[in-house]
Amino acid sequence: MRARFFLILPFVLFISSHAQAMAIDVSSDIIKVTTGFNGAAITVFGNQEKEGQLVIVVEGPPTNVTVRKKGQVMGLWTNTGSRRFVGIPAFYEMAASGPVDQIAPEDTLRTNRISLTGFLSSSSGDNDADYAPALVRIQNSHALYTLKPVGITYVSPQLFKATFDLPPIVRPGAYMVSAYLFQNGAMVDKGQVPFEVVPEGLSADLRRFATHSSLLYGVAGVLMALVAGWLANVLLKRD
């Protein structure tokens, strides 16, 4: 990671010399998910030629999620409503150089998918405000969404970096890093760079098997559980 930073440093300095407001890159273009994958960290770094407040967002890949509300009906707890969120990010984390609500107006943040609950509320297609916060809480409990932005570190007056943690259950696919530079509440520049999370080895084989042969995958899981139970019973009887 550090080696990549110093390799990209001449490029960053070249960009800054040509008066571009901002340029970014990532520490790794590909994150490999193997059987023993315990999560990973990815560092976003770049230069900021103009003064202003910086926000960096890591998103992806898009997914559909249904959130259900439970309530009491005739003394029994049951589902009383649901909302389906379409095309929302399976992972979402943000970094900022200051309090986000002071960087830009709420409408600007929502339009650029910086206000997490804001664009999630619009994704549900419903005015009920309960579902978007509930989704954020659920995803946050799995470290897939963050409620508080991480900090941005300036290694010099113009060079910055921010590190994002991907949890072990992070979903494979295409991810996008978006950086926004604001001055007095107005966006003056935006930069984007992609990276991929790719399964490899046994992890990839199991994922393909589960995806393309879901019935067989389920049957295999049941059979393995039965065999494990039988073996445990046999060993206990021997003792």
C-alpha positions as CSV (number, residue, x, y, z in Angstrom):
1,M,0.0,0.0,0.0
2,R,2.8,2.4,1.0
3,A,4.7,1.5,-2.2
4,R,1.7,2.3,-4.3
5,F,1.3,5.7,-2.6
6,F,4.9,6.7,-3.5
7,L,4.5,5.4,-7.1
8,I,1.4,7.6,-7.6
9,L,3.0,10.6,-5.9
10,P,4.6,11.9,-9.1
11,F,1.3,11.6,-10.9
12,V,-0.5,13.5,-8.1
13,L,2.1,16.3,-8.3
14,F,1.8,16.4,-12.1
15,I,-2.0,16.9,-11.8
16,S,-1.6,19.6,-9.2
17,S,0.8,21.5,-11.4
18,H,-1.8,21.6,-14.1
19,A,-4.3,23.4,-11.8
20,Q,-6.9,20.6,-11.5
21,A,-8.9,21.2,-8.3
22,M,-8.6,17.5,-7.2
23,A,-7.4,14.1,-8.2
24,I,-7.7,10.7,-6.4
25,D,-6.6,7.1,-6.6
26,V,-6.9,3.9,-4.4
27,S,-4.3,1.7,-2.8
28,S,-5.5,-1.4,-4.7
29,D,-7.6,-1.9,-7.8
30,I,-8.6,-5.5,-6.8
31,I,-9.3,-6.9,-3.4
32,K,-9.3,-10.7,-3.4
33,V,-11.7,-12.7,-1.2
34,T,-10.3,-16.1,-0.3
35,T,-11.6,-18.8,2.1
36,G,-9.8,-17.2,5.1
37,F,-10.8,-13.6,4.2
38,N,-11.2,-11.5,7.4
39,G,-11.9,-8.1,5.8
40,A,-9.6,-5.6,4.2
41,A,-8.6,-2.0,4.3
42,I,-8.5,0.3,1.2
43,T,-6.8,3.7,1.3
44,V,-8.0,6.6,-0.9
45,F,-5.4,9.3,-1.5
46,G,-4.9,12.3,-3.8
47,N,-4.3,16.0,-4.0
48,Q,-6.5,19.0,-3.4
49,E,-5.3,22.1,-5.3
50,K,-8.0,24.5,-4.1
51,E,-9.2,25.3,-0.6
52,G,-12.4,23.8,0.5
53,Q,-14.1,20.9,2.4
54,L,-13.6,17.4,1.1
55,V,-16.0,14.4,1.2
56,I,-15.1,10.9,0.1
57,V,-17.8,8.1,-0.4
58,V,-17.2,4.4,-1.1
59,E,-20.2,2.6,-2.6
60,G,-21.2,-0.6,-4.1
61,P,-22.3,-2.9,-5.6
62,P,-26.0,-2.1,-6.0
63,T,-28.5,-4.5,-4.4
64,N,-32.2,-4.8,-3.5
65,V,-33.2,-5.0,0.2
66,T,-36.7,-5.4,1.8
67,V,-37.2,-4.1,5.3
68,R,-40.1,-5.3,7.3
69,K,-41.9,-3.7,10.2
70,K,-43.2,-5.9,13.1
71,G,-46.2,-5.0,15.3
72,Q,-48.7,-6.7,17.6
73,V,-51.9,-8.0,16.0
74,M,-54.3,-9.6,18.5
75,G,-51.5,-10.1,21.0
76,L,-49.1,-11.7,18.4
77,W,-46.0,-10.2,16.9
78,T,-46.2,-10.3,13.1
79,N,-45.1,-8.3,10.0
80,T,-47.3,-5.3,9.7
81,G,-45.6,-3.6,6.7
82,S,-42.6,-3.6,4.5
83,R,-40.6,-1.4,2.1
84,R,-38.4,-2.5,-0.8
85,F,-35.2,-0.5,-1.5
86,V,-34.0,-1.0,-5.1
87,G,-30.5,-0.4,-6.3
88,I,-29.0,0.7,-3.0
89,P,-25.3,0.2,-2.2
90,A,-24.5,-3.1,-0.5
91,F,-21.6,-1.2,1.2
92,Y,-21.5,2.5,2.1
93,E,-18.8,4.4,4.0
94,M,-17.9,8.0,4.1
95,A,-15.0,10.2,5.0
96,A,-15.1,14.0,5.5
97,S,-12.8,16.8,6.4
98,G,-15.4,18.4,8.7
99,P,-19.0,18.0,9.8
100,V,-21.0,16.9,6.7
101,D,-24.1,18.9,7.6
102,Q,-21.9,22.1,7.6
103,I,-20.2,21.3,4.3
104,A,-23.2,21.6,1.9
105,P,-27.0,22.0,2.0
106,E,-29.1,18.9,2.5
107,D,-30.4,18.9,-1.0
108,T,-26.9,19.0,-2.5
109,L,-25.8,16.1,-0.3
110,R,-28.9,14.0,-1.2
111,T,-28.5,14.7,-4.9
112,N,-24.9,13.4,-4.8
113,R,-25.7,10.4,-2.6
114,I,-23.8,11.9,0.3
115,S,-26.8,12.0,2.6
116,L,-27.3,8.3,3.3
117,T,-30.7,8.4,4.9
118,G,-31.8,11.1,2.4
119,F,-31.3,9.1,-0.8
120,L,-32.4,5.8,0.9
121,S,-35.7,7.5,1.8
122,S,-36.2,8.5,-1.8
123,S,-35.3,4.9,-2.9
124,S,-38.1,3.4,-0.9
125,G,-40.8,5.4,-2.8
126,D,-42.7,6.0,0.4
127,N,-42.9,8.9,2.8
128,D,-42.8,6.7,5.9
129,A,-39.5,7.7,7.6
130,D,-39.2,4.5,9.7
131,Y,-37.8,2.2,7.1
132,A,-34.6,4.1,5.9
133,P,-33.2,4.6,9.4
134,A,-34.0,0.9,10.2
135,L,-32.1,-0.2,7.1
136,V,-29.1,1.9,8.1
137,R,-29.2,0.4,11.6
138,I,-29.3,-3.1,10.2
139,Q,-26.5,-2.5,7.7
140,N,-24.5,-0.7,10.4
141,S,-24.7,-3.7,12.7
142,H,-22.9,-5.7,10.0
143,A,-20.3,-3.0,9.4
144,L,-21.7,-2.5,5.9
145,Y,-22.9,1.1,6.5
146,T,-21.2,3.7,8.7
147,L,-23.1,6.2,10.8
148,K,-20.1,8.5,11.4
149,P,-17.7,9.6,8.7
150,V,-14.1,8.6,9.1
151,G,-11.5,11.3,9.1
152,I,-9.4,12.6,6.2
153,T,-5.7,13.0,7.0
154,Y,-3.6,15.7,5.2
155,V,0.0,14.5,4.9
156,S,0.8,17.9,3.4
157,P,-1.2,21.1,2.7
158,Q,-2.4,19.5,-0.6
159,L,-2.0,15.7,-0.2
160,F,-4.6,13.8,1.7
161,K,-5.6,10.2,2.4
162,A,-8.5,8.3,4.1
163,T,-8.7,4.6,5.0
164,F,-11.9,2.5,4.7
165,D,-12.5,-0.9,6.3
166,L,-14.3,-3.6,4.3
167,P,-15.8,-6.3,6.6
168,P,-15.4,-10.0,6.1
169,I,-19.0,-10.3,4.7
170,V,-18.4,-7.6,2.1
171,R,-20.1,-8.4,-1.2
172,P,-18.0,-9.1,-4.3
173,G,-18.5,-6.8,-7.3
174,A,-17.6,-3.4,-8.6
175,Y,-17.1,-0.6,-6.1
176,M,-16.9,3.2,-6.7
177,V,-15.0,5.8,-4.8
178,S,-16.3,9.3,-5.3
179,A,-14.6,12.4,-3.9
180,Y,-16.3,15.8,-3.7
181,L,-14.7,19.2,-3.1
182,F,-17.0,22.0,-1.7
183,Q,-16.5,25.7,-1.3
184,N,-19.1,27.7,0.6
185,G,-21.6,24.9,0.2
186,A,-21.1,24.6,-3.6
187,M,-19.4,21.7,-5.3
188,V,-16.3,22.8,-7.2
189,D,-14.9,19.5,-8.3
190,K,-15.7,15.7,-8.3
191,G,-13.4,12.7,-8.9
192,Q,-14.2,9.0,-9.1
193,V,-12.1,5.8,-9.2
194,P,-13.3,2.2,-9.2
195,F,-12.0,-1.0,-7.6
196,E,-13.3,-4.6,-7.4
197,V,-13.8,-7.2,-4.8
198,V,-13.2,-10.6,-6.4
199,P,-13.7,-14.0,-4.9
200,E,-10.9,-16.5,-5.5
201,G,-10.2,-20.2,-4.9
202,L,-12.6,-22.3,-2.9
203,S,-14.6,-19.2,-1.9
204,A,-15.2,-18.5,-5.6
205,D,-16.2,-22.1,-6.3
206,L,-18.6,-22.2,-3.5
207,R,-20.2,-18.9,-4.5
208,R,-20.6,-20.1,-8.1
209,F,-22.1,-23.4,-6.9
210,A,-24.6,-21.6,-4.6
211,T,-25.6,-19.1,-7.3
212,H,-26.0,-21.5,-10.3
213,S,-27.1,-24.6,-8.5
214,S,-29.0,-23.3,-5.5
215,L,-31.1,-26.4,-5.0
216,L,-28.1,-28.8,-5.0
217,Y,-26.2,-26.4,-2.7
218,G,-29.1,-26.5,-0.2
219,V,-29.4,-30.4,-0.5
220,A,-25.6,-30.6,0.0
221,G,-25.8,-28.4,3.1
222,V,-28.6,-30.6,4.6
223,L,-26.6,-33.8,3.9
224,M,-23.5,-32.4,5.5
225,A,-25.4,-31.4,8.6
226,L,-26.9,-34.9,8.8
227,V,-23.5,-36.6,8.4
228,A,-22.0,-34.3,11.0
229,G,-24.8,-35.1,13.4
230,W,-24.5,-38.9,12.8
231,L,-20.7,-38.8,13.4
232,A,-21.1,-36.8,16.6
233,N,-23.7,-39.4,17.8
234,V,-21.3,-42.2,17.0
235,L,-18.4,-40.6,18.8
236,L,-20.5,-39.8,21.9
237,K,-21.7,-43.4,22.1
238,R,-18.1,-44.7,22.0
239,D,-17.2,-42.4,25.0
